[in-house]
Amino acid sequence: MSNARATAPPPRPPAAAQASAAPTGQSQMMPAGRAGAPVHAGQQRRREARTTPQLLRIWMLISVASALVFGLVTMLTMINTADAQTRAADNTAQMIRVQEIQAKLLRADALATNAFLIGGLEPADQRADYDAALDDTSRLIVEASQAQPADREALIALNQVVTDYAAAMEQARANNRQGLPAGAAYLEQASTGLRAGAMPVVDSLVQANESRATDEMDSLNAPWLVVLGIICILAQIGCCVWCARRFRRVVNVPLLISTALMALTWIIALSAVSSANASADNLQNSDYQMARNVARARIAGNEAKAQESLGLISHGSPAVSEQAWTTQDAAVRDALEGTGSTALLDDWDTYATEHRAIRKLDDAGKWEEAVKRATGTGTDGANKAFATFDVGAAALVESAGTSTVDTLRSGAWPAIVLAWLLTPAAVAAAVLAGIGIRTRQREYQP
């Protein structure tokens, strides 16, 4: 009977017991997220992928790339600084050259109209000065055309006006030598044509070159270098801090040297740009301003001198010419104001006193005496007084202009030298950053 008794199956564990007996690993495969929801599998994989070796590679890319980009921008900034200074020098030289053309043209007209008052054969020295002024004008037009291609078409047109002026003036002088009244008509035609055809062209050329010169000098700053330098250096510092915290080592020597090298490069580059910018600002308030304004004063002075003679040539109808003289007198004084050239202003005052004496004689009906004083070369003559002013102004323009151009050109060389020195320094910083991080990669033990 006992052998026939069947063996009862073991009792099934309750459901709760089965649940508690489940492997613990299965309950941990789906970690709870916000509000008990499981974290997405892709997010989990990305989180697991952020290992230390991968972060090291990312930091290496950031550090090396920031150093190389910084080096490239530094090099381009230095080259642009040098080019801007060179272009500013070229445009300043062209501005002074064109102003000299304008002054020479008006000087030639002042000499021609003054000699016309004498009648007959004009003094040999005055004729020589007139010829020299026109020759200098032609030479300067050629030089200006070669120096600045953008001005070439305008200068070709100007050269034609000068040629027409010279031809008309020769007719006026030929008739005047023979005592023919047509000489005055030719003279008026020549002077009017010069002012109508040449002066607007020259004025536009002066303004264009002045604008180009000041724009180049104003561009001598590099705000992008400031911003980019801060970003790149902070990236290097961030890499140093991360490595120190992750590996529990305070100093990574190659990374530290890389960061210091970038900071030093940044400081030197900013100092060079700031120095160039300060030099340009100083020039605009000193020699550049002196050259530009004194040239304006000289141009206005020669126009005034020509108007003085034209007023006497009109024989009793000087109102228009005198009004023009008054306008140019104000232009001379306005241009000289603030230049500090008291000696030049005194020379102009001496000439202005002579002019007023001439006008007083002419207004009193003493035309011959007025002409004698206007054409005389003695100590009490207007020509002597004006020549002193004109020569002094020309010398001051040349001195200040040469100083401006030389300063700008000499300032370009340090920027070129720094471009070749600082760029390798930035490359060295990139190499050192790579070495520093590579060292940590070799040391890392997963």
C-alpha positions, 0 to 999 in steps of 0.5 A, spaced: 500 500 500 505 504 501 508 503 494 502 505 491 501 511 494 502 517 489 507 523 491 504 529 491 507 535 487 510 541 491 505 546 492 506 552 487 509 559 491 504 564 491 504 570 486 507 575 491 513 570 492 514 569 485 515 576 484 520 577 490 524 571 487 525 575 480 532 576 479 534 583 481 538 585 475 531 585 471 528 590 476 534 595 475 534 595 467 529 600 466 531 606 471 526 611 473 526 618 470 521 624 471 515 622 475 517 614 475 517 614 467 523 610 464 529 614 461 529 613 454 534 608 451 538 613 447 539 618 452 542 612 456 547 610 451 549 618 450 550 618 457 554 612 457 558 614 451 561 620 455 567 617 457 573 620 460 577 618 453 572 621 449 572 628 453 579 628 452 579 628 445 574 633 445 578 638 449 584 637 445 580 639 439 577 645 442 584 647 445 588 646 439 583 649 434 582 655 439 590 656 438 590 655 431 584 660 430 587 665 434 594 665 431 591 666 424 586 672 426 593 675 430 597 674 423 591 677 419 590 683 424 597 685 424 598 684 416 591 688 416 594 694 421 601 694 416 597 695 410 592 700 413 598 704 415 601 704 408 595 705 405 594 711 409 601 714 408 599 713 400 593 717 400 596 722 405 601 723 400 596 723 394 592 728 398 598 733 399 600 732 392 593 734 389 593 740 394 600 742 391 597 741 384 591 746 386 596 751 389 601 751 383 595 752 378 592 758 382 599 761 383 600 761 376 594 764 375 596 769 380 603 771 377 599 771 370 594 776 372 599 780 376 604 781 370 598 783 366 597 789 370 604 791 368 603 791 360 608 790 355 613 785 356 612 782 363 618 781 368 623 775 366 623 773 373 615 773 374 615 769 367 620 764 369 616 763 376 609 762 371 612 757 367 615 753 373 608 753 376 605 750 370 611 745 369 610 743 376 603 742 375 604 737 369 609 733 373 605 733 379 599 730 375 603 725 372 606 723 378 599 723 381 596 719 376 601 713 377 600 713 384 593 713 385 589 709 379 583 711 382 584 718 380 587 717 373 581 719 369 579 725 373 587 727 372 587 726 365 581 731 364 584 736 369 590 735 364 586 737 358 583 743 362 590 746 364 593 745 357 587 749 355 588 754 360 595 755 358 593 756 351 588 761 352 593 765 357 598 765 352 593 769 347 592 774 353 599 775 354 601 776 346 595 781 346 597 784 352 604 785 349 602 789 343 597 793 347 591 790 344 584 790 348 583 783 346 588 781 351 583 782 357 578 778 354 583 772 353 585 773 360 578 773 363 577 767 359 583 763 361 582 765 369 574 763 368 575 756 365 581 755 370 576 756 376 570 752 372 574 746 369 579 745 374 578 747 381 571 742 382 576 736 379 581 738 384 577 739 390 573 732 389 580 729 388 582 732 395 576 730 398 577 723 396 584 722 398 583 725 404 577 721 406 581 715 404 587 717 408 582 718 414 578 712 413 585 708 413 587 711 420 580 710 423 580 703 421 587 702 426 583 698 431 581 691 432 575 689 436 575 682 434 582 681 436 579 683 443 573 678 443 576 672 440 583 673 444 578 672 451 574 666 448 580 662 446 584 664 452 578 662 456 577 655 452 585 654 454 583 655 462 577 651 461 581 645 459 586 646 464 581 646 470 577 640 467 584 636 467 586 638 474 579 636 477 578 630 473 585 627 474 586 631 481 593 634 479 593 642 479 598 643 474 599 640 467 605 644 464 604 643 457 597 646 457 599 652 462 605 654 458 600 654 452 595 658 455 601 663 458 603 663 450 597 665 448 596 670 453 602 673 451 601 673 444 594 676 445 597 682 449 603 683 444 598 684 439 593 688 442 599 693 444 601 693 437 594 695 434 593 700 440 600 703 439 598 704 431 591 707 433 594 712 438 599 714 433 594 715 427 590 719 432 596 723 434 597 725 427 590 727 425 591 732 430 598 734 429 602 733 422 596 731 418 592 736 420 597 741 419 599 739 412 592 739 410 590 746 413 596 749 411 595 747 404 588 749 404 590 756 407 596 756 401 590 755 396 586 760 398 591 765 399 593 764 391 586 765 389 586 771 393 592 774 390 589 773 383 583 776 385 587 782 387 590 783 380 583 781 377 580 787 381 585 792 378 584 789 371 577 791 371 578 798 372 574 801 377 569 795 377 572 791 383 566 789 387 566 782 385 573 781 385 574 784 392 568 780 395 572 774 392 578 776 396 574 777 402 572 770 402 579 767 401 581 772 406 576 768 411 578 761 408 586 763 410 584 765 417 580 759 418 585 754 415 590 757 420 586 757 426 588 751 431 595 750 427 599 754 432 602 757 426 603 764 428 608 766 424 605 764 418 598 768 420 603 774 421 605 773 414 598 773 411 596 779 416 602 783 412 600 781 405 593 783 407 595 790 410 598 791 403 592 789 399 588 794 403 592 799 401 592 797 394 584 797 395 584 804 398 589 807 392 584 804 387 578 806 390 581 813 391 582 814 383 589 812 384 589 806 379 596 807 377 599 807 384 595 802 386 598 797 380 605 799 382 604 797 389 600 791 387 606 789 382 612 792 386 617 787 389 620 792 394 619 791 401 613 795 401 610 791 395 604 786 395 608 781 391 614 781 396 609 780 402 605 775 399 611 771 396 613 770 404 607 767 406 607 763 400 614 760 401 613 759 408 606 755 407 609 751 402 615 749 406 610 748 412 606 743 408 612 739 405 615 738 412 608 736 416 606 732 410 613 728 410 613 727 417 606 724 416 607 719 411 614 717 414 611 716 421 605 712 417 610 708 413 615 706 419 609 704 423 607 698 418 614 695 419 613 693 426 606 690 425 609 685 419 615 683 424 610 681 429 605 677 424 611 673 423 613 672 430 606 671 433 604 666 428 609 661 430 608 662 437 600 661 437 602 654 433 607 653 438 601 654 443 597 649 439 602 644 439 603 644 447 596 644 448 596 637 444 602 635 448 599 636 455 592 633 453 595 627 450 599 626 456 593 625 460 590 620 455 596 616 456 596 616 463 588 614 463 586 607 466 579 606 465 
